[in-house]
């Protein structure tokens, strides 16, 4: 038993005391205490109140005993903070008042000054770092990757087809590169502020990168992601890169500079390891399985643990965010199962 | 030059006179003549009027010179026709008044009697077979695969997470199997009626199968798809199976009994061929690329033709349906390009 965080050890490819587990969107609408603390205001309002944001970050740590906390925030916080004009509409997602359509819109994206623009985020991180045990539950900071943030700015809201953002990148690759460069700088400033305030790891959410073809990903999304990752290398905290539907681009994502690659439920982790090579993996229980009850979800979790054993490090997680209708008791049962059985399942799998 | 349909030849792995091309949703909102013919009624109303349904089926044939027509219809037509209570809501998709939740709901799904329940569909096919040249533009009939149709019945409408349908299949695999069996029989009856009336090929749309993990696909979707495919083998027309986001399940789809596998834009066709083996492929230009204009879309189409050359047959198509905001002139330019350059690009690629 070392005095090292199991989560951070697994991110570094070192041997953790037990298989670490946390859940994307573990703080959120599935928790009754979250709904009570949040009240009826918008999510950006809640993020703007450090006491509330810290409280909802801590709720899943208390309830589940997960191995990491993730800052309660949103990928559009930096662009909202510099006044682009974007809000998170309940039941819909980020919506931009005036979408990004032309070069003139670049002027609406000035650099982030964390102390001025997001003092509440820095304050939230400081509260959390005081409250959390850095060994049992390090804090993960995060930002959106340029492509995914740009998709909201250009589409004006959530999209199924990403037709506007794809048209822009193909029609005006220079403008697209400039937009991604600005958004990379925003992500860098946003995450750096979180890590300097005490966050011990970072995740870059390129949630919708899987909507791109492999060729488009390499040309239009990977370069700015690489910039973020290489710049943040100096922070010396583990860097996780995640997206959904990324089966065809996993090998590209592995070249981004990320230490850990997050995988959705579509790609079994043993298959993902073959594509990714020498990187620890994070994932990948289907969040929808949690709605089938603890027994079925538990059996699927065992399968995830078995397949994850082949990676040079495995952080158990869902393949995407917790669904709002999830029963918290099911997530609690999964945490207990991963802690109790994770190492044994991996050992058995590797000796088989 | 043979007197054989290029589309049917490619489906059979034979040498076509030119590379065939058609577009999923080629009849639809992107065409001004479609909007004029359809008027303001619901899509199910338009499908119920043979003269209108035949007219909108023919519109893209006239305008684009595609190598196949596809019946103007919808995957929920059979369940709507037997009175399940489902409509297609504009801008949203199929919505069920009372979703499928329990075994008692199986009684709401009686067998289809085509002559009684869908005489208008049979009539539409007969009009079309009279109008269309069977060599230049064979008619494709279609149905929804059991999983994808079931997803609408169980979720009650379009879903991003498929959480209800996944919970049902895991919690009650017997009920799920019974539901899929009933839906397989509906697909079989629906397609058989179309082929007996003159359709010369069939496509089974398992559009959302890519939301399943490979294990879930094998266990919960493939068996009923196999039943449909094997039963329809006796019709002796080419059988195409299509879904989006199917990278991880392509090899399973190839075992379904389908002759041709449709591929979305995420998997380059040369990669798809490695997973699928000895089947002709259909696809896979990203529909969003068409919004970037004819020149950019044309260059991407050439890349699709190059990669498709490695399959034992290639039917050019989009990777999903035509987007409503598509400029028809771009699609026309793509058809001309595929016809003019397709064979040469494939020949060059294979001799390289």
Interface residues (C-beta under 8 A of the other chain):
Chain A: X161 X162 X163 X164 X166 X167 X170 X171 X210 X212 X213 X214 X215 X216 X245 X247 X248 X265 X266 X267 X268 X271 X286 X287 X288 X289 X291 X292 X293 X296 X303 X323 X325
Chain B: X161 X162 X163 X164 X166 X167 X170 X171 X210 X212 X213 X214 X215 X216 X245 X247 X248 X265 X266 X267 X268 X271 X286 X287 X288 X289 X291 X292 X293 X296 X303 X323 X325
